[in-house]
Amino acid sequence: MKKIFILMAAGLFSMGVSAQTTTYKMRVLKTDGTEEFYKTSEVKQVDFVEEEEQQQEEPTIKVFLSGDNPNYNGQCQVQTDRYTGPDGQCFLNYPSQLSNDPNVKHGVIIWGPGGGEKPGNYPNMINRLVSHGFVVLELKESPGSGDPAIAAINWLEKENSNPNSKFYNKLIMDRVGCAGHSMGGLESEQAWLRDSRVYTACLNNSGDLNHSAMGKMKDGKPIAIVYGEAGMERPNAEADYNNGVSCPACLVMLTGGPDQGEGGYGHGSGPWTGHAATCAWMRWHIGHESFRKDDFTTPNGEFMSGNIVGAQGRWSGKYKNWENWTEE
């Protein structure tokens, strides 16, 4: 349409130039039958101008989330595929009704079991996370190297790119969360350190045995440790947090628990009683619910000093390096 318009304008403009004593108007005849007129004395130049294509903005991808309270299960029903994954020994847990909206996708969490534990041994944690909309892959085992967790992410990435997979284009693979119990916490911490796709880690009843892993993170990715007041992991959890850490970090302890042989909340407290903290952490950092920051980074925040919902006792937490943090 624009090229036809300019050809006619150019012709009429030349007529206006060749006649010195006659006043001409340039007529623009539009495709809808209407006309517009311009005095040739007002037209300096007529050019061919190719119409630019409008750039379409990339759609904003949202995270599929169900429910709103991490202290309770969400609304999604949990589906489990057993003996799958990169080694055929993992459990893959996901909402039975996956998102059908191409702009709403599921966050991914890799879960590492503790030493001697197996996939399927953490129903409280897995059901809580999946019912809130996350896809959770449970590793067969957690050597603490990060290798199995990274292999699991690679495998899920292929599933997400496979048109024959139920997860085709339904997963967010560039912002993954890792979590785990005991040795599984060490596994998640190493994946967080080694793999740029892992944005955050939440260790349960864990902490680096050398007390130095958390301090190696220099690019600002956040991390948390959830642990028990009487758990054998407590010295490692606190030393890992206290040893030269510059990234945004939280230390979340369950206190006032029943004495079941350990003198309070012990080594299994994170995944069996404190799973709300991991769920809230993942909704914040993987689900982009920035309002949950106050629950972890203010003195009166729920997981800093609030009651443990559904169990006795209170949360007691610490936080640091959040002053200049901005969510990516």
DOKOL-285860 format. One record per residue: residue in three letters; x, y, z of N, C-alpha, C, CB in turn. Coordinates in steps of 0.1 Angstrom, whole numbers, plus 5000, padded with zeros to 4 digits. Glycine has a CB too. Layout:
BEGIN
ALAXYZXYZXYZXYZ;...
This chain:
BEGIN
MET500849885000500050005000500950125000499150005012;LYS501950135007502850245008503550274995503750235020;LYS503950164988504750184976503850244965505350054971;ILE502650204964501650264954501450404957500350184954;PHE501250444969501050574974502250664969500850584989;ILE503450624971504550704968504750724953505850644975;LEU504450624945504650634931503750744926504250504924;MET502450744930501550844925501950984930500150814930;ALA502450994943502951114948504051174940503251104963;ALA504951084936506151124929505751184915507151014927;GLY504851114909504351164896503751304897503451074890;LEU502951324907502251454908503251554912501151444918;PHE504151524920505151614924505951674912506151554935;SER506251584903507051624891506251724883507451514882;MET504851704882504051794875504151934882502551744875;GLY504151934895504152064902505452134900503952044917;VAL506552064898507852134895507952184881508952034898;SER507352114871507452154857506552284854507052044848;ALA505552304862504652424859505052534868503152384860;GLN505452644863505952754872504852844876507052824865;THR503752854867502752964870501452904875502553034857;THR501352774875500152704880500352644894499652604870;THR499452664903499552604916498952464915498852694926;TYR499652364919499252234919499152174933500152144911;LYS498252084935498152014947498551864944496752024954;MET499151804954499451664952498351584959500851634959;ARG497751494950496651414955497151274959495551414944;VAL496651234970496951094975495651024974497651094989;LEU495650924966494450844965494750714972494050814950;LYS493950694983494250574992493450454987493950615006;THR493850334992493150214987491750204992493950094992;ASP491350275002489950275007489050365000489950295022;GLY489650434989488850524980488850674985487450484980;THR489450704996489550845001490750904995489550845017;GLU490651044996491751124990492351215000491251204978;GLU493551254999494251355007495051444997495151295018;PHE495051575000495751674991496851744999494751774985;TYR497951764992499051844998499551944988500251755002;LYS499852064992500352164983501752124979500352304989;THR502152134966503452084962504552174968503552084947;SER504152294971505152384977505552344991504652534978;GLU504752254997504952215011505752075011503652195018;VAL505952014999506551884998507951904994505751794988;LYS508851865003510351885000510851764992511151895013;GLN510451644995510951524989510051404990512351484995;VAL509951324980509151204981510051084978508051204970;ASP510050984987510950874987510150744987512050874998;PHE510850634983510350504986510750465000510850404975;VAL509950435008510250385022509650255024509750495032;GLU510450155027509950025029509450015043511049915027;GLU508249965045507549955058508249855066506049925056;GLU508649895078509249805088508249705094510049885098;GLU508749585096507849485103507949515118508349345100;GLN506849505124506749535138507349415146505349555143;GLN508249445155508849335163507849285174510149385169;GLN507649155174506749105184507549075197506048975179;GLU507049125208507649095221507548955224507049185231;GLU508648905231508648765235507648755247510148725240;PRO506848645246505848635257506548605271504948515254;THR505948655281506448635294506048505299505948745304;ILE507048425303506748285308506448295323507948185305;LYS505348245327504948245342505148105347503548285344;VAL505348095360505547965367504147915371506547975378;PHE503847785368502647725373502747705388502347595365;LEU501847765396501747745410500347715414502347865418;SER500247625424498947585429498847615444498647435426;GLY497747655449497647695463498447815466498147575472;ASP498447855479499247975482499947965496498348095482;ASN499647855503500247845517501147725518499047825527;PRO502447745519503447635519503247545531504847695519;ASN502447585541502247505553501247385550501747585565;TYR500647395539499647285535499847245521498147335537;ASN499347125517499447085503498647175494499046945502;GLY499147185482498347265472497247175466499347315461;GLN496747225455495547155449495947055438494747265443;CYS497147045434497546945424497546805429498846985417;GLN497046715421497146575424498546525420496046485418;VAL499146435427500546395425500546265416501246375438;GLN501246265406501546155397502946115398501046185382;THR503245985398504645945400505045835389504945885414;ASP506045865382506645765373507845705380507045825359;ARG507845575383508845505390509945445381508345405399;TYR511145445385512245385378512345435364512045225377;THR512745565364512945645351514145735353511645725347;GLY514245835345515345925346516645875339515745945361;PRO517745945341518945915333519545775336520046015336;ASP519245715348519845585351518745485353520645595364;GLY517445515350516345425351516045385366516645305344;GLN516545465375516345435390515745555397517645385396;CYS515345655390514845775397513345765397515245905389;PHE512745845406511245865406510946005401510645845421;LEU510046015392509646145386508246175391509746145371;ASN508146285398506846325404506346455398506946335420;TYR505046465395504546585388503046595389504946575372;PRO502546705387501046725388500346635377500646875386;SER499246575381498646485372498046565360497446405379;GLN497746685362497246775351498346885349495846835355;LEU499146865339500146955335499547075328501246895327;SER500247185329499847315322499647295307500747425325;ASN498547345302498347345288498547485281496947305284;ASP498947575290499247715285500747725281498847815296;PRO501047755269502447755265503247865272502547785250;ASN502547965278503248065285503248045300502648195282;VAL502747935305502747895319503347755320501347895325;LYS504547755327505347625327505647595342506547635319;HIS506147465343506347415357507847435361506047265357;GLY507947475373509347485379509847345382509347565391;VAL511147325381511747195383512547195396512547155371;ILE512447085404513247065416513946925415512447085429;ILE515146915418515846795419516046765434517246795412;TRP515546645438515646605452516646495454514246565457;GLY517546515463518546405466518246335480519946465467;PRO518146205480517846135492519046125501517345995489;GLY518846105514519946095523520645955521519546105537;GLY521845945528522545815527521745695532523845825535;GLY521645595523520845475527519345495524521045445541;GLU518945605520517545635517517345615502517045775521;LYS516045595498515745565484514645665479515245425482;PRO514445675466513345755461512045695467513345755446;GLY511145775470509845735476509845735491509545595471;ASN510945765497511045765512510745905518512345715516;TYR510345995510510146135515508746185510511246235510;PRO507646115514506346155509505846295513505346055513;ASN506246335526505846465530506346575521506246485545;MET507646565519508346675511507846665496509846655512;ILE507846545490507546535476506146575474507746395471;ASN505146535482503746565480503546715482502846485489;ARG504246775491504046915493504546995481504846965506;LEU505746965476506247035464505447015452507646995462;VAL505046895449504346865436502946915437504346715434;SER502246915449500946965450500847115448500346925463;HIS502047185449502147325447502447355432503147385456;GLY502647255424502847275410504247235404502547405407;PHE505147205413506547175408506647025403507547195420;VAL507547015394507946875389509246845397508146875373;VAL509146725404510246695413510846555408509846685427;LEU512146555405512746425402513646385414513746445389;GLU513346265420514046215431515246125425513146125440;LEU516446155430517546075425517545945432518846155429;LYS518245845425518445715431519245725444519145625421;GLU520345805444521245815455521945955454522245705455;SER522645985465523346115465524746095470522546215475;PRO525646085461527046075465527646205470527846025453;GLY526946315467527446445472528446515462528146425485;SER528446465450529346525440528646625431529946415432;GLY527346615430526546695421526346625407527246825418;ASP527146525405526946455391525546395389528046345390;PRO524946325398523646265395522646385393523246175406;ALA522746485401521746595400521846665386521946705411;ILE523146685382523346745368522846655357524846785367;ALA523146525359522646425349521046435348523146285352;ALA520446445360518946455360518446575353518446455374;ILE519146685355518746815348518946795333519546935353;ASN520046735328520246705314519146625308521546645312;TRP518746515316517746425311516346505310517546305321;LEU516046585320514746655319514746755308514446725333;GLU515946815306516046905295515746845281517446965294;LYS516146715280515846645267514346615267516646515267;GLU513746575278512346545278511546675274511946505292;ASN512046785279511346915276511446955261511947025285;SER512446895254512646925240512146815231514146945237;ASN511546715237511146595229509646605226511446465237;PRO509246625214507846635210506946515215507646655196;ASN507546405217506846285221506746265236507546155215;SER507346365244507246355258506046435264508546415264;LYS505546385275504446455281504846585287503846365292;PHE506246605288506746735294507246825283507846695303;TYR506846805270507346885259506947025261506846825246;ASN507947115262507847265264506947295276507147315251;LYS506947215286506247245298507047275310505347125301;LEU508347265309509247285320510147405319510147155322;ILE510447465330511447575330512847515334511047695340;MET513747515324514947445326516147535328515247355315;ASP515947665328517147755330517147815344517147865319;ARG516247765352516147815366515647705375515147945367;VAL516547615378516147485385516447505400516947365379;GLY515647435408515947435422516547295426514747465431;CYS517447285435517947165441517747155456519447135437;ALA517347045461517147025475517446875478515747065480;GLY517646855491517946715495518146705510519146655487;HIS518146575515518246545529519646495531517146455533;SER520346545541521646485546522646485534521446345552;MET523046365529523946355518523246425505524246215515;GLY521946415505521246475494521346625494519746445494;GLY521546685506521746825507523146865502521646875522;LEU524146775504525446805498525446785483526446705504;GLU524646695478524446675464523846805458523546555461;SER522846865464522146985459523147105460520947015466;GLU523947105470524847215472525947215460525547215485;GLN526447095457527447085447526847115433528046945446;ALA525647075430524947105418524747255417523647035416;TRP524347325428524247465428525547535425523747515442;LEU526647485430527947545427528447525413528947485437;ARG528047405407528747365395527847405382528947225395;ASP526547405383525647415372524947555372524647305371;SER525147625361524547765360522947755359525047835348;ARG522447635355520947625355520347615368520647495346;VAL521147575378520647565392520747695399521447455400;TYR519547765401519547895406519647895421518247965402;THR519047795428519047795442519147655448517847865448;ALA519547645460519547515467519047535481520947455468;CYS518347425486517847425500518147295506516247455500;LEU519247295514519747175521518847145533521247195525;ASN518547015535517746975547518646885555516446905542;ASN518846935568519646855577521046815571518946725582;SER521746925567522946895560523847025561522646875545;GLY525047005556526047115556527347055552526147175570;ASP528147135545529447085540530347035551530147195532;LEU530846915549531646845559532946925561532046705555;ASN533446995551534647075552534347225556535447075539;HIS533047255557532647385561533047495552533147415575;SER533147465539533647565530532847575517535047535526;ALA531947485514531247485501530447615498530347365499;MET529647655508528847775506529647895503527947795518;GLY530747905509531648025507532248035493532748025517;LYS532147925485532747925472531847995461533047785467;MET530548015465529648075456529848225455528148045459;LYS530248285444530548425443529648505434531948435437;ASP528648435427527848515418526448545423527648435405;GLY526248535436524948585442523748495442524648705435;LYS523948365438522848275438522448245453523148145430;PRO521148245456520848225470520848075474519448285473;ILE520948055488520947915493520447925507522447865493;ALA519847815512519347795525519647665531517747825525;ILE519747655544519847525551518747515561521247505558;VAL517947415561516947385571517447265579515547355564;TYR517447285593518047175601517447175615519647205602;GLY517747075622517147055635518147095647516846905637;GLU517447135657518247185669519147075675517247235679;ALA518746955674519446845680520046745670518646765690;GLY519946785657520446695646521946695646519946745633;MET522446575642523946565641524546655630524246415638;GLU523646705621524146785611524446935616523246795599;ARG523946965627523947105632525347175631523447115646;PRO526447115636527747175635528147205621528747095642;ASN527847115612528247135598527347245591528147005590;ALA526047245594525147345589525647485593523747315593;GLU525847495605526247635610527647675606526147635625;ALA528547585605529947615601529947645586530847505604;ASP529147575578529047605564528547745561528147505557;TYR527547785569526847915568527848025573525647915576;ASN528647995583529448105589530848125583529648075604;ASN531248035574532548045569532748115556533047895567;GLY532948245557533248335545532248335534534548285539;VAL530948325538529848325528529548465523528648255534;SER529548495510529248625505527948625497530348675496;CYS527448505494526148495486524948515496526048365479;PRO523748545491522648555500522248425506521348615492;ALA522148415519522048285526521048295537523348225530;CYS520448185540519548175552519848045560518048175548;LEU519748045573519947935581518647925589521247945591;VAL517947815587516647795593516547675602515547785582;MET516347695615516447585625515047555631517447615636;LEU514747425632513547385639513847375654512947255633;THR513147435663513447425677512147385685513947565682;GLY512447335697511247305706510547175702510347415706;GLY511347085696510746965691510646855702511446905680;PRO509846755699509746645709511046565710508546545705;ASP511246515722512546435724512246285720512946435739;GLN512746255708512546125702513946055702511946125688;GLY514746085712516046015712517246105709516145905703;GLU516946225703517946325699517946445708517846355685;GLY516846465716516746585724516046695718518146625728;GLY515246675708514546775701514446745686515146915703;TYR514246845678514146815664515546765659513746945656;GLY515546655653516846585649517146585635516846455655;HIS517846475631518346465617517346445606519346355617;GLY516146405609515146395599514146505599514446265601;SER514346615607513346715609513046795596513746805620;GLY513946825588513746905576512646845567515046925568;PRO512846735561511846675552510646625558512546575543;TRP510646585571509446525576508546625584509846415585;THR509146725590508446825597508546965591508846825612;GLY509746995586509947135582509847155567511347175586;HIS509047075560509047085545508347215541508246965540;ALA507547275549507047405545508047505542506147465556;ALA509247505549510247605546510847585532511347585557;THR511047455528511647425515510647465504511947275513;CYS509347445507508247475497508247625495506947425502;ALA508247705506508147845506509447905499508047905520;TRP510547845501511847885495511747865480513047805501;MET511247755476511147735461510047815455510847585459;ARG508947845462507947935456508548075454506747935465;TRP509448115463510048245462511048245451510748275476;HIS512048155451513148165441512848095428514348105447;ILE512047995427511747935414510347985409511647785415;GLY509448015418508148065414508048215414507148015424;HIS509148285417509148435416508148505425508848475401;GLU507848445436506948505446507848595455506148405454;SER508148705451509148795458508648835472509448915450;PHE507348835474506748875487507248785498505248885486;ARG507648665494508048565505509448605510508148425499;LYS510148705505511448745510511348775525511948865502;ASP510248845529510148885543510048765552508948975544;ASP509548655547509448535556510848485560508648425549;PHE511848515552513148465554514248565558513648385542;THR513948695556514948795558514548915567515348855544;THR513548885576513248985586513148915599511849055582;PRO513448985610513448925623512148855627513749025634;ASN511048915622509648855625509148765614508748965628;GLY509948735604509548655593509148515598510648635583;GLU508248445591507648325595508748215598506748265585;PHE509748205589510748105591512048155598511148055577;MET511848275604512948325613512548315627513248475609;SER511248325630510848325644509348285646510948465650;GLY508748235636507248195637507048055643506648205624;ASN505848025645505447895650505547795638504047895655;ILE505947675641505947565631504447515630506947445635;VAL503847545619502447505617502247355617501847575604;GLY501347305625501047165624501947075633501147115611;ALA502847145640503847075649504147165661505047025642;GLN504747105671505147195682506447265679505347115695;GLY506747375686507947445685507947565676509047355680;ARG509047625674509147745666510347735656509347865675;TRP510347815646511447845637512447935644511047895623;SER513647915642514648015646515748025635515347965660;GLY515848145630516648165618517648275618515848175606;LYS518548265608519548375606519548405591520948335611;TYR519948525587520048555573521148655571518648605567;LYS521748655559522748755556522948775541524148715563;ASN523548895538523948925524522748945515524848815518;TRP521648995520520449025512520349175509519248975519;GLU521149265514520949405513520949455499522049475521;ASN521849405491521949455477521549345467523449495474;TRP520849245472520449135463519249175455520149005471;THR519249145442518049165434517749035426518349285424;GLU516549005425516148875419516448885404514648845422;GLU516948775399517248775384516048725377518448675381;
